[in-house]
Amino acid sequence: MELMYQSTRSEGTKVTASQAILKGLAGDGGLFVPESIPALDISLETVSKMSYKETAYEVMKLFFTDFTEEELKDCIGKAYDDKFDTKEIAPLAEKAGVYYLELFHGATIAFKDMALSILPHLLVTSAKKNNIKNEIVILTATSGDTGKAALAGFADVKGTKIIVFYPKNGVSRIQERQMVTQKGSNTHVIGITGNFDDAQSGVKAMFNNKELAQVMESKGYQFSSANSINIGRLVPQVVYYVYSYAKLLADGAVKEGEPVNFVVPTGNFGNILAAYYAKNMGIPVGKLICASNENKVLFDFFKTGTYDKNREFILTSSPSMDILVSSNLERLVFKIAGEDAKATADMMDALSNNGKYVITDSMKEQLKDFESGWAGENQTFAEIRRVYNETGYVMDTHTAVASAVYHDYKERTGDNTVTVIASTASPYKFGTSVMGAIDSKYKDMDDFLLIDELSKVSKTNIPKAVEEIRQAPVLHTTVCETQDMQKSVEKILGI
Ligand SMILES: *Cc1c(COP(=O)(O)O)cnc(C)c1O
């Protein structure tokens, strides 16, 4: 039976999975959600003998029911190949009784690769299925990580072009280098003279420009977004929760049916929502532990039932979690509101009008699956040091936030459930913070200078992604004024 998708903000017309992937956001501003979350239709015992790709097929076929087996397997095959530096794709590392699920073995050494390596193929296939002949132009504004992961995912994917705008003086040196060395004749990277907000506003303005859309259409183009609210990014993230549970089963770390806790360093709430979907598919999950950095808007939400973004925005050493509006939370709110689209729309209106909303007691009741915690900067650095001293394992700052929150949780509750921590970035991506935490002699040294030192200290090989950017030639040098972003796009497309 076909699984259809609806908006979180109105009952409206339902769309197929491929249509939801193409649209990204529903017309009413809501997020697409499946009418129901499908249950896994094979035993976890069976999954435990499967490869990552096979597991991906078993999960995705239940969500993307209008894709044929051949289409889906083709997308999965193209995504999870030797772009990843390990056949396991998402390996589990056990350190001092805790499992770190390493989601950073892809092209850009951060967890966004898990979904952005398949999204381009899902998009192109969706376009074909819906008889769209236009070339798809992905427009993205980035503060660093997403831009590179999207570039790597879309590079040389036929039928697509990707244009990424980043603040010329607002990303780290490693991040900039990763982007400006991007290969692929369909990739375009432009630095703007403004900040990230300017880049984002410029992109939004182009998306909403009807005249531009018409000109594009007449030249055989249409815009699309690789944003994390796309269902084509959420579903591929469910896979590694199913996969990691099955691996624990295969290794005898858990018995069938025994629950596992997942701890997730959270920003936009996409990764942890995927864990919640995995639980709803039938994976035995104990607690879903939501870890925040000093921007602890989610921690406060779980504690009080009030989501309030009216607060200072704090720049931390885990920048991918520096977020005050966690977009994907809307999908959870919809679910605990009893799938009441009107109630969800009202709360989201309140969020955009007053910067806050309050959930009802009965909604709060349904958040029992979740625990939450937060870690400040010093606590995060101390956790990197603690785990390194105890086990020799070096983790990045985002993972360390989750690890610190879990450490606290365990001391507080004595919960001995087998626990998996989502490890979302390679330490090589945040070398200065990581090495500075391990030994103060490295404090404030340049990321590039610390690469070899990090390899020695962690006894790991320098990832291909890092090795490459040290030598790769700069291929993108365009810089434009913020107000000329659209002109740059028109020039690239020749319109
Ligand atoms: C994006 C990101 C996160 C946050 O994930 P969400 O799905 O936005 O909650 C955490 N860590 C890293 C390294 C990331 O890139």
The ligand as a Tripos MOL2 file, in Angstrom:
@<TRIPOS>MOLECULE
LIG
   15    15     1     0     0
SMALL
NO_CHARGES

@<TRIPOS>ATOM
      1 C1         24.1610   19.1390   11.9420 C.3       1 LIG1
      2 C2         25.0120   18.6300   13.0440 C.ar      1 LIG1
      3 C3         24.4900   18.3420   14.3260 C.ar      1 LIG1
      4 C4         23.0410   18.5840   14.6820 C.3       1 LIG1
      5 O1         22.1810   17.6710   14.0540 O.3       1 LIG1
      6 P1         20.6210   18.0190   13.9200 P.3       1 LIG1
      7 O2         20.0680   16.9480   13.0540 O.co2     1 LIG1
      8 O3         20.5630   19.3820   13.2780 O.co2     1 LIG1
      9 O4         20.0580   18.0230   15.2850 O.co2     1 LIG1
     10 C5         25.3380   17.8440   15.2910 C.ar      1 LIG1
     11 N1         26.6550   17.6670   15.0370 N.ar      1 LIG1
     12 C6         27.1920   17.9290   13.8240 C.ar      1 LIG1
     13 C7         28.6520   17.7390   13.6310 C.3       1 LIG1
     14 C8         26.4000   18.4140   12.7910 C.ar      1 LIG1
     15 O5         26.9490   18.6970   11.5960 O.3       1 LIG1
@<TRIPOS>BOND
     1     1     2 1
     2     2     3 ar
     3     2    14 ar
     4     3     4 1
     5     3    10 ar
     6     4     5 1
     7     5     6 1
     8     6     7 2
     9     6     8 1
    10     6     9 1
    11    10    11 ar
    12    11    12 ar
    13    12    13 1
    14    12    14 ar
    15    14    15 1
@<TRIPOS>SUBSTRUCTURE
     1 LIG1         1 GROUP 0 **** ****
